[in-house]
Amino acid sequence: MDSNTSVPQAAPPTATQESPILTIDELAALLRLNRKTVYELARNGEIPVRRVGRSLRAHRDTVLKWLSESQVPVSRKRRNP
């Protein structure tokens, strides 16, 4: 191979390729939540995210594990007779 020939680089993963690292928008889409709700959950430490520079990122597997382990029983509202 000629030294002037460039080697094709792999394209960055797209949303359909399911990157292991999620942006807040991707995390909101995964959880089917509003973006502001995800930021609020992150600010309150209720969802596993990491700050990378000025951005927040989440690891897909960690979020899915957190979601499956943080199930809370839903109480039924009592009806007034």
Biotite code that builds the C-alpha atoms (Angstrom):
import biotite.structure as struc

atoms = struc.array([
    struc.Atom([0.000, 0.000, 0.000], chain_id="A", res_id=1, res_name="MET", atom_name="CA", element="C"),
    struc.Atom([1.301, 3.451, -0.920], chain_id="A", res_id=2, res_name="ASP", atom_name="CA", element="C"),
    struc.Atom([2.124, 5.732, 2.037], chain_id="A", res_id=3, res_name="SER", atom_name="CA", element="C"),
    struc.Atom([0.041, 8.502, 0.411], chain_id="A", res_id=4, res_name="ASN", atom_name="CA", element="C"),
    struc.Atom([-3.056, 6.330, 0.331], chain_id="A", res_id=5, res_name="THR", atom_name="CA", element="C"),
    struc.Atom([-5.347, 7.018, 3.233], chain_id="A", res_id=6, res_name="SER", atom_name="CA", element="C"),
    struc.Atom([-6.958, 4.205, 5.139], chain_id="A", res_id=7, res_name="VAL", atom_name="CA", element="C"),
    struc.Atom([-10.741, 4.580, 5.380], chain_id="A", res_id=8, res_name="PRO", atom_name="CA", element="C"),
    struc.Atom([-11.852, 5.446, 8.885], chain_id="A", res_id=9, res_name="GLN", atom_name="CA", element="C"),
    struc.Atom([-14.832, 3.820, 10.500], chain_id="A", res_id=10, res_name="ALA", atom_name="CA", element="C"),
    struc.Atom([-17.811, 6.119, 10.672], chain_id="A", res_id=11, res_name="ALA", atom_name="CA", element="C"),
    struc.Atom([-18.956, 7.097, 14.161], chain_id="A", res_id=12, res_name="PRO", atom_name="CA", element="C"),
    struc.Atom([-21.936, 5.076, 15.355], chain_id="A", res_id=13, res_name="PRO", atom_name="CA", element="C"),
    struc.Atom([-25.353, 6.459, 14.562], chain_id="A", res_id=14, res_name="THR", atom_name="CA", element="C"),
    struc.Atom([-28.439, 6.184, 16.724], chain_id="A", res_id=15, res_name="ALA", atom_name="CA", element="C"),
    struc.Atom([-29.473, 3.077, 14.812], chain_id="A", res_id=16, res_name="THR", atom_name="CA", element="C"),
    struc.Atom([-26.133, 1.412, 15.575], chain_id="A", res_id=17, res_name="GLN", atom_name="CA", element="C"),
    struc.Atom([-26.746, 1.912, 19.308], chain_id="A", res_id=18, res_name="GLU", atom_name="CA", element="C"),
    struc.Atom([-23.595, 3.558, 20.577], chain_id="A", res_id=19, res_name="SER", atom_name="CA", element="C"),
    struc.Atom([-22.679, 2.452, 24.110], chain_id="A", res_id=20, res_name="PRO", atom_name="CA", element="C"),
    struc.Atom([-22.310, 6.107, 25.134], chain_id="A", res_id=21, res_name="ILE", atom_name="CA", element="C"),
    struc.Atom([-25.465, 8.218, 25.066], chain_id="A", res_id=22, res_name="LEU", atom_name="CA", element="C"),
    struc.Atom([-25.997, 11.953, 24.847], chain_id="A", res_id=23, res_name="THR", atom_name="CA", element="C"),
    struc.Atom([-28.800, 13.486, 26.881], chain_id="A", res_id=24, res_name="ILE", atom_name="CA", element="C"),
    struc.Atom([-31.039, 13.560, 23.799], chain_id="A", res_id=25, res_name="ASP", atom_name="CA", element="C"),
    struc.Atom([-30.355, 9.864, 23.106], chain_id="A", res_id=26, res_name="GLU", atom_name="CA", element="C"),
    struc.Atom([-30.922, 9.030, 26.777], chain_id="A", res_id=27, res_name="LEU", atom_name="CA", element="C"),
    struc.Atom([-34.218, 10.934, 26.757], chain_id="A", res_id=28, res_name="ALA", atom_name="CA", element="C"),
    struc.Atom([-35.289, 9.023, 23.644], chain_id="A", res_id=29, res_name="ALA", atom_name="CA", element="C"),
    struc.Atom([-34.259, 5.688, 25.178], chain_id="A", res_id=30, res_name="LEU", atom_name="CA", element="C"),
    struc.Atom([-36.254, 6.398, 28.347], chain_id="A", res_id=31, res_name="LEU", atom_name="CA", element="C"),
    struc.Atom([-39.044, 8.149, 26.435], chain_id="A", res_id=32, res_name="ARG", atom_name="CA", element="C"),
    struc.Atom([-38.726, 11.183, 28.655], chain_id="A", res_id=33, res_name="LEU", atom_name="CA", element="C"),
    struc.Atom([-38.527, 14.881, 27.989], chain_id="A", res_id=34, res_name="ASN", atom_name="CA", element="C"),
    struc.Atom([-34.982, 16.243, 27.756], chain_id="A", res_id=35, res_name="ARG", atom_name="CA", element="C"),
    struc.Atom([-35.633, 18.615, 30.687], chain_id="A", res_id=36, res_name="LYS", atom_name="CA", element="C"),
    struc.Atom([-36.797, 15.680, 32.824], chain_id="A", res_id=37, res_name="THR", atom_name="CA", element="C"),
    struc.Atom([-33.544, 13.830, 32.120], chain_id="A", res_id=38, res_name="VAL", atom_name="CA", element="C"),
    struc.Atom([-31.524, 16.901, 33.126], chain_id="A", res_id=39, res_name="TYR", atom_name="CA", element="C"),
    struc.Atom([-33.559, 17.185, 36.331], chain_id="A", res_id=40, res_name="GLU", atom_name="CA", element="C"),
    struc.Atom([-33.025, 13.504, 37.163], chain_id="A", res_id=41, res_name="LEU", atom_name="CA", element="C"),
    struc.Atom([-29.301, 13.937, 36.504], chain_id="A", res_id=42, res_name="ALA", atom_name="CA", element="C"),
    struc.Atom([-29.105, 17.087, 38.633], chain_id="A", res_id=43, res_name="ARG", atom_name="CA", element="C"),
    struc.Atom([-30.786, 15.248, 41.524], chain_id="A", res_id=44, res_name="ASN", atom_name="CA", element="C"),
    struc.Atom([-28.455, 12.245, 41.170], chain_id="A", res_id=45, res_name="GLY", atom_name="CA", element="C"),
    struc.Atom([-31.367, 9.960, 40.327], chain_id="A", res_id=46, res_name="GLU", atom_name="CA", element="C"),
    struc.Atom([-29.974, 8.683, 37.029], chain_id="A", res_id=47, res_name="ILE", atom_name="CA", element="C"),
    struc.Atom([-26.440, 7.420, 36.303], chain_id="A", res_id=48, res_name="PRO", atom_name="CA", element="C"),
    struc.Atom([-24.696, 10.040, 34.154], chain_id="A", res_id=49, res_name="VAL", atom_name="CA", element="C"),
    struc.Atom([-21.169, 11.444, 33.939], chain_id="A", res_id=50, res_name="ARG", atom_name="CA", element="C"),
    struc.Atom([-19.996, 14.921, 33.109], chain_id="A", res_id=51, res_name="ARG", atom_name="CA", element="C"),
    struc.Atom([-17.592, 14.983, 30.168], chain_id="A", res_id=52, res_name="VAL", atom_name="CA", element="C"),
    struc.Atom([-16.324, 18.515, 29.836], chain_id="A", res_id=53, res_name="GLY", atom_name="CA", element="C"),
    struc.Atom([-19.479, 20.613, 29.781], chain_id="A", res_id=54, res_name="ARG", atom_name="CA", element="C"),
    struc.Atom([-21.693, 17.776, 28.540], chain_id="A", res_id=55, res_name="SER", atom_name="CA", element="C"),
    struc.Atom([-23.462, 14.913, 30.257], chain_id="A", res_id=56, res_name="LEU", atom_name="CA", element="C"),
    struc.Atom([-23.115, 11.367, 28.966], chain_id="A", res_id=57, res_name="ARG", atom_name="CA", element="C"),
    struc.Atom([-24.536, 8.034, 30.061], chain_id="A", res_id=58, res_name="ALA", atom_name="CA", element="C"),
    struc.Atom([-23.432, 4.469, 29.397], chain_id="A", res_id=59, res_name="HIS", atom_name="CA", element="C"),
    struc.Atom([-26.293, 2.542, 27.761], chain_id="A", res_id=60, res_name="ARG", atom_name="CA", element="C"),
    struc.Atom([-25.705, -0.704, 29.717], chain_id="A", res_id=61, res_name="ASP", atom_name="CA", element="C"),
    struc.Atom([-25.451, 1.157, 33.044], chain_id="A", res_id=62, res_name="THR", atom_name="CA", element="C"),
    struc.Atom([-28.715, 3.002, 32.377], chain_id="A", res_id=63, res_name="VAL", atom_name="CA", element="C"),
    struc.Atom([-30.535, -0.201, 31.395], chain_id="A", res_id=64, res_name="LEU", atom_name="CA", element="C"),
    struc.Atom([-29.229, -1.956, 34.523], chain_id="A", res_id=65, res_name="LYS", atom_name="CA", element="C"),
    struc.Atom([-30.236, 1.034, 36.675], chain_id="A", res_id=66, res_name="TRP", atom_name="CA", element="C"),
    struc.Atom([-33.692, 1.008, 35.116], chain_id="A", res_id=67, res_name="LEU", atom_name="CA", element="C"),
    struc.Atom([-34.235, -2.711, 35.732], chain_id="A", res_id=68, res_name="SER", atom_name="CA", element="C"),
    struc.Atom([-32.973, -2.524, 39.329], chain_id="A", res_id=69, res_name="GLU", atom_name="CA", element="C"),
    struc.Atom([-34.806, 0.639, 40.365], chain_id="A", res_id=70, res_name="SER", atom_name="CA", element="C"),
    struc.Atom([-38.323, -0.653, 39.983], chain_id="A", res_id=71, res_name="GLN", atom_name="CA", element="C"),
    struc.Atom([-40.649, 0.817, 42.561], chain_id="A", res_id=72, res_name="VAL", atom_name="CA", element="C"),
    struc.Atom([-44.064, -0.632, 43.282], chain_id="A", res_id=73, res_name="PRO", atom_name="CA", element="C"),
    struc.Atom([-46.805, 1.646, 42.055], chain_id="A", res_id=74, res_name="VAL", atom_name="CA", element="C"),
    struc.Atom([-49.478, 2.265, 44.643], chain_id="A", res_id=75, res_name="SER", atom_name="CA", element="C"),
    struc.Atom([-53.069, 2.454, 43.579], chain_id="A", res_id=76, res_name="ARG", atom_name="CA", element="C"),
    struc.Atom([-54.969, 5.608, 44.384], chain_id="A", res_id=77, res_name="LYS", atom_name="CA", element="C"),
    struc.Atom([-57.920, 5.029, 46.641], chain_id="A", res_id=78, res_name="ARG", atom_name="CA", element="C"),
    struc.Atom([-61.224, 6.082, 45.331], chain_id="A", res_id=79, res_name="ARG", atom_name="CA", element="C"),
    struc.Atom([-63.453, 8.120, 47.569], chain_id="A", res_id=80, res_name="ASN", atom_name="CA", element="C"),
    struc.Atom([-66.782, 6.348, 48.110], chain_id="A", res_id=81, res_name="PRO", atom_name="CA", element="C"),
])
